[in-house]
Amino acid sequence: MNILAIVLPQEVSSMRKALVIAVVSLFVSYLLMINHLAIAGHTMQDLNKKIQTARYETDQLKEAVFRLESLSSIQKQAQDLNMVPVGSMRFLSSGGGKSVAQR
């Protein structure tokens, strides 16, 4: 059985048939657009979450860099490696123009 025959009997004018087909087509188009917008909104929400996560991780890494570059951290690492501070240095020069540091 033809759906168009159920909706529009034979005695209906062709103008009315065209109008019904146009309304149905517009309704289907509207549903497709709403579906597309819902999918796009969900994708945008996921991307915003990823951006927030990346910003948080970047901030955490910056804090770690600042902490590791601090003077107290570098001094502690030097002590852990059994390094000693240099008192004074003298530079010795050989005849070839190269310099050597001596404590």
FIKOLZA-1660 file (N, C-alpha, C; in steps of 0.1 Angstrom, whole numbers, plus 5000, padded with zeros to 4 digits):
% residues 103
   i   px   py   pz ch aa at
   1 5008 4988 5000  A  M  N
   1 5000 5000 5000  A  M CA
   1 5009 5012 5000  A  M  C
   2 5006 5022 4992  A  N  N
   2 5014 5034 4991  A  N CA
   2 5010 5044 5002  A  N  C
   3 5020 5049 5009  A  I  N
   3 5018 5058 5020  A  I CA
   3 5012 5071 5015  A  I  C
   4 5016 5076 5004  A  L  N
   4 5011 5088 4998  A  L CA
   4 4996 5086 4995  A  L  C
   5 4992 5074 4991  A  A  N
   5 4977 5072 4988  A  A CA
   5 4969 5073 5001  A  A  C
   6 4975 5068 5013  A  I  N
   6 4968 5069 5025  A  I CA
   6 4967 5083 5030  A  I  C
   7 4978 5091 5029  A  V  N
   7 4977 5105 5034  A  V CA
   7 4969 5114 5024  A  V  C
   8 4971 5111 5011  A  L  N
   8 4963 5120 5002  A  L CA
   8 4955 5111 4992  A  L  C
   9 4942 5111 4994  A  P  N
   9 4933 5103 4985  A  P CA
   9 4934 5108 4971  A  P  C
  10 4929 5101 4961  A  Q  N
  10 4931 5104 4947  A  Q CA
  10 4923 5117 4943  A  Q  C
  11 4913 5120 4950  A  E  N
  11 4905 5132 4946  A  E CA
  11 4912 5145 4950  A  E  C
  12 4923 5145 4957  A  V  N
  12 4929 5157 4962  A  V CA
  12 4937 5163 4950  A  V  C
  13 4938 5176 4950  A  S  N
  13 4944 5183 4939  A  S CA
  13 4959 5181 4940  A  S  C
  14 4966 5183 4928  A  S  N
  14 4981 5181 4928  A  S CA
  14 4988 5192 4936  A  S  C
  15 4982 5204 4937  A  M  N
  15 4988 5214 4945  A  M CA
  15 4988 5210 4960  A  M  C
  16 4977 5204 4964  A  R  N
  16 4977 5200 4978  A  R CA
  16 4987 5189 4981  A  R  C
  17 4989 5180 4971  A  K  N
  17 4998 5169 4973  A  K CA
  17 5012 5175 4974  A  K  C
  18 5015 5185 4965  A  A  N
  18 5028 5191 4966  A  A CA
  18 5031 5198 4979  A  A  C
  19 5020 5204 4984  A  L  N
  19 5022 5211 4997  A  L CA
  19 5024 5201 5008  A  L  C
  20 5018 5190 5008  A  V  N
  20 5020 5180 5019  A  V CA
  20 5034 5174 5018  A  V  C
  21 5038 5171 5005  A  I  N
  21 5052 5166 5003  A  I CA
  21 5062 5176 5008  A  I  C
  22 5060 5189 5005  A  A  N
  22 5069 5199 5009  A  A CA
  22 5070 5200 5025  A  A  C
  23 5058 5200 5031  A  V  N
  23 5058 5200 5046  A  V CA
  23 5065 5188 5052  A  V  C
  24 5063 5177 5047  A  V  N
  24 5070 5165 5052  A  V CA
  24 5085 5166 5049  A  V  C
  25 5089 5171 5038  A  S  N
  25 5103 5172 5035  A  S CA
  25 5109 5182 5044  A  S  C
  26 5103 5193 5047  A  L  N
  26 5108 5203 5056  A  L CA
  26 5109 5197 5070  A  L  C
  27 5100 5189 5074  A  F  N
  27 5100 5183 5088  A  F CA
  27 5112 5174 5089  A  F  C
  28 5114 5166 5079  A  V  N
  28 5125 5156 5079  A  V CA
  28 5138 5164 5079  A  V  C
  29 5139 5175 5071  A  S  N
  29 5151 5183 5071  A  S CA
  29 5154 5189 5085  A  S  C
  30 5143 5194 5091  A  Y  N
  30 5144 5200 5104  A  Y CA
  30 5149 5190 5114  A  Y  C
  31 5144 5177 5114  A  L  N
  31 5149 5167 5123  A  L CA
  31 5164 5164 5120  A  L  C
  32 5168 5164 5108  A  L  N
  32 5182 5161 5105  A  L CA
  32 5191 5172 5110  A  L  C
  33 5187 5185 5108  A  M  N
  33 5194 5196 5113  A  M CA
  33 5196 5196 5129  A  M  C
  34 5185 5193 5136  A  I  N
  34 5185 5192 5150  A  I CA
  34 5195 5181 5155  A  I  C
  35 5194 5170 5148  A  N  N
  35 5203 5159 5151  A  N CA
  35 5218 5163 5149  A  N  C
  36 5221 5170 5138  A  H  N
  36 5234 5174 5135  A  H CA
  36 5239 5184 5146  A  H  C
  37 5230 5194 5150  A  L  N
  37 5234 5203 5160  A  L CA
  37 5236 5197 5174  A  L  C
  38 5229 5186 5177  A  A  N
  38 5231 5179 5189  A  A CA
  38 5244 5172 5189  A  A  C
  39 5248 5166 5178  A  I  N
  39 5261 5159 5177  A  I CA
  39 5272 5170 5178  A  I  C
  40 5271 5181 5171  A  A  N
  40 5281 5191 5172  A  A CA
  40 5282 5197 5186  A  A  C
  41 5271 5199 5193  A  G  N
  41 5272 5204 5206  A  G CA
  41 5279 5194 5216  A  G  C
  42 5277 5181 5214  A  H  N
  42 5284 5171 5222  A  H CA
  42 5298 5171 5219  A  H  C
  43 5302 5172 5206  A  T  N
  43 5316 5173 5202  A  T CA
  43 5323 5185 5208  A  T  C
  44 5316 5196 5208  A  M  N
  44 5322 5208 5213  A  M CA
  44 5324 5207 5228  A  M  C
  45 5315 5201 5235  A  Q  N
  45 5316 5199 5249  A  Q CA
  45 5328 5190 5253  A  Q  C
  46 5330 5180 5245  A  D  N
  46 5342 5171 5247  A  D CA
  46 5355 5179 5244  A  D  C
  47 5355 5187 5234  A  L  N
  47 5367 5195 5231  A  L CA
  47 5370 5205 5242  A  L  C
  48 5360 5211 5248  A  N  N
  48 5361 5220 5259  A  N CA
  48 5367 5213 5271  A  N  C
  49 5363 5201 5274  A  K  N
  49 5368 5193 5285  A  K CA
  49 5383 5190 5282  A  K  C
  50 5387 5187 5270  A  K  N
  50 5401 5184 5267  A  K CA
  50 5409 5196 5268  A  K  C
  51 5404 5208 5265  A  I  N
  51 5411 5221 5266  A  I CA
  51 5414 5223 5281  A  I  C
  52 5403 5221 5289  A  Q  N
  52 5405 5224 5304  A  Q CA
  52 5415 5214 5310  A  Q  C
  53 5415 5202 5305  A  T  N
  53 5425 5192 5310  A  T CA
  53 5439 5196 5306  A  T  C
  54 5441 5200 5294  A  A  N
  54 5454 5204 5289  A  A CA
  54 5459 5216 5296  A  A  C
  55 5450 5226 5299  A  R  N
  55 5454 5238 5307  A  R CA
  55 5458 5234 5321  A  R  C
  56 5451 5225 5327  A  Y  N
  56 5454 5221 5341  A  Y CA
  56 5468 5214 5341  A  Y  C
  57 5470 5205 5331  A  E  N
  57 5483 5198 5330  A  E CA
  57 5494 5208 5327  A  E  C
  58 5492 5218 5319  A  T  N
  58 5502 5228 5316  A  T CA
  58 5506 5235 5329  A  T  C
  59 5496 5239 5336  A  D  N
  59 5498 5247 5349  A  D CA
  59 5506 5238 5359  A  D  C
  60 5503 5225 5359  A  Q  N
  60 5510 5216 5368  A  Q CA
  60 5525 5215 5364  A  Q  C
  61 5527 5214 5351  A  L  N
  61 5541 5213 5346  A  L CA
  61 5549 5226 5348  A  L  C
  62 5542 5237 5347  A  K  N
  62 5549 5250 5349  A  K CA
  62 5553 5251 5364  A  K  C
  63 5544 5247 5373  A  E  N
  63 5547 5247 5387  A  E CA
  63 5559 5238 5390  A  E  C
  64 5560 5226 5384  A  A  N
  64 5571 5217 5386  A  A CA
  64 5584 5223 5381  A  A  C
  65 5583 5230 5369  A  V  N
  65 5595 5236 5364  A  V CA
  65 5600 5247 5373  A  V  C
  66 5591 5255 5378  A  F  N
  66 5595 5266 5387  A  F CA
  66 5601 5260 5400  A  F  C
  67 5595 5250 5405  A  R  N
  67 5600 5244 5417  A  R CA
  67 5614 5238 5415  A  R  C
  68 5616 5231 5404  A  L  N
  68 5629 5225 5401  A  L CA
  68 5640 5235 5398  A  L  C
  69 5636 5247 5392  A  E  N
  69 5646 5257 5389  A  E CA
  69 5649 5266 5400  A  E  C
  70 5642 5265 5411  A  S  N
  70 5645 5274 5423  A  S CA
  70 5659 5271 5428  A  S  C
  71 5664 5282 5434  A  L  N
  71 5678 5281 5440  A  L CA
  71 5679 5271 5450  A  L  C
  72 5669 5270 5459  A  S  N
  72 5670 5260 5470  A  S CA
  72 5670 5246 5465  A  S  C
  73 5662 5243 5454  A  S  N
  73 5662 5230 5448  A  S CA
  73 5676 5227 5442  A  S  C
  74 5681 5236 5435  A  I  N
  74 5694 5234 5429  A  I CA
  74 5705 5232 5439  A  I  C
  75 5705 5239 5450  A  Q  N
  75 5714 5238 5461  A  Q CA
  75 5713 5224 5467  A  Q  C
  76 5701 5219 5469  A  K  N
  76 5698 5206 5475  A  K CA
  76 5703 5195 5466  A  K  C
  77 5701 5197 5453  A  Q  N
  77 5706 5187 5443  A  Q CA
  77 5721 5186 5443  A  Q  C
  78 5728 5198 5445  A  A  N
  78 5742 5199 5445  A  A CA
  78 5748 5191 5458  A  A  C
  79 5741 5193 5469  A  Q  N
  79 5745 5186 5481  A  Q CA
  79 5743 5171 5480  A  Q  C
  80 5732 5167 5474  A  D  N
  80 5729 5153 5472  A  D CA
  80 5740 5146 5463  A  D  C
  81 5746 5154 5454  A  L  N
  81 5756 5149 5445  A  L CA
  81 5770 5151 5450  A  L  C
  82 5771 5155 5463  A  N  N
  82 5783 5157 5470  A  N CA
  82 5792 5167 5463  A  N  C
  83 5786 5177 5458  A  M  N
  83 5794 5188 5452  A  M CA
  83 5797 5198 5463  A  M  C
  84 5808 5205 5462  A  V  N
  84 5813 5215 5472  A  V CA
  84 5814 5228 5465  A  V  C
  85 5811 5239 5473  A  P  N
  85 5812 5252 5466  A  P CA
  85 5827 5256 5463  A  P  C
  86 5829 5263 5453  A  V  N
  86 5842 5268 5449  A  V CA
  86 5845 5281 5456  A  V  C
  87 5857 5281 5462  A  G  N
  87 5861 5293 5469  A  G CA
  87 5866 5304 5460  A  G  C
  88 5878 5303 5455  A  S  N
  88 5883 5312 5445  A  S CA
  88 5889 5305 5434  A  S  C
  89 5890 5311 5423  A  M  N
  89 5895 5304 5411  A  M CA
  89 5906 5313 5405  A  M  C
  90 5917 5307 5400  A  R  N
  90 5927 5314 5393  A  R CA
  90 5928 5308 5379  A  R  C
  91 5929 5316 5369  A  F  N
  91 5930 5311 5355  A  F CA
  91 5945 5311 5351  A  F  C
  92 5950 5300 5347  A  L  N
  92 5963 5298 5342  A  L CA
  92 5963 5298 5327  A  L  C
  93 5972 5305 5322  A  S  N
  93 5973 5306 5307  A  S CA
  93 5986 5299 5303  A  S  C
  94 5984 5290 5293  A  S  N
  94 5996 5284 5287  A  S CA
  94 6000 5292 5275  A  S  C
  95 6011 5290 5269  A  G  N
  95 6016 5297 5258  A  G CA
  95 6007 5297 5246  A  G  C
  96 5999 5287 5244  A  G  N
  96 5991 5285 5232  A  G CA
  96 5978 5293 5233  A  G  C
  97 5976 5301 5243  A  G  N
  97 5964 5309 5243  A  G CA
  97 5952 5302 5250  A  G  C
  98 5953 5290 5255  A  K  N
  98 5942 5283 5262  A  K CA
  98 5944 5286 5276  A  K  C
  99 5932 5287 5283  A  S  N
  99 5932 5290 5297  A  S CA
  99 5927 5278 5305  A  S  C
 100 5932 5276 5317  A  V  N
 100 5928 5265 5325  A  V CA
 100 5924 5271 5339  A  V  C
 101 5914 5266 5345  A  A  N
 101 5910 5271 5358  A  A CA
 101 5916 5262 5369  A  A  C
 102 5921 5268 5380  A  Q  N
 102 5927 5261 5390  A  Q CA
 102 5921 5266 5403  A  Q  C
 103 5918 5258 5413  A  R  N
 103 5913 5262 5426  A  R CA
 103 5924 5266 5435  A  R  C
% end
